[in-house]
Amino acid sequence: MHEVGIMQNTLSMALKQAQASGATQVHELRMRIGAMSGVVPDALTFAFEVLRKDTLAAEAKLEIETVPASCWCARCQTEFPVPDLIYECPQCHEPSVELRRGLELELVSIEVS
């Protein structure tokens, strides 16, 4: 379960930033997770619940935005959604090798006081 390691690093970054700003409490962490990132949001949430104890984020909540995958078709010059592992343009049926979205793994913001 690599989500524990991901959350350890994410929480560590958030706590360092909160402490650097003089905050005494973290209220919320917001993340963006791509559908093709290999990260399971429920496992990440579980790791957060466990790891936040006895930190400035002990009462914080985790908000996760899932970013759907999309590819670029060079022939049609258009972006299209990728419902599964087949990256084929729905218009011209040309295979695409350019995944534009869906691999995100970002700590977008933290809310502190």
Secondary structure, DSSP 8 states (H G I E B T S, - for coil): -THHHHHHHHHHHHHHHHHHTT-S-EEEEEEEEETTS---HHHHHHHHHHHTTTSTTTT-EEEEEEE--EEEETTTTEEEE-SSS--B-TTT--B--EEEES--EEEEEEEE-
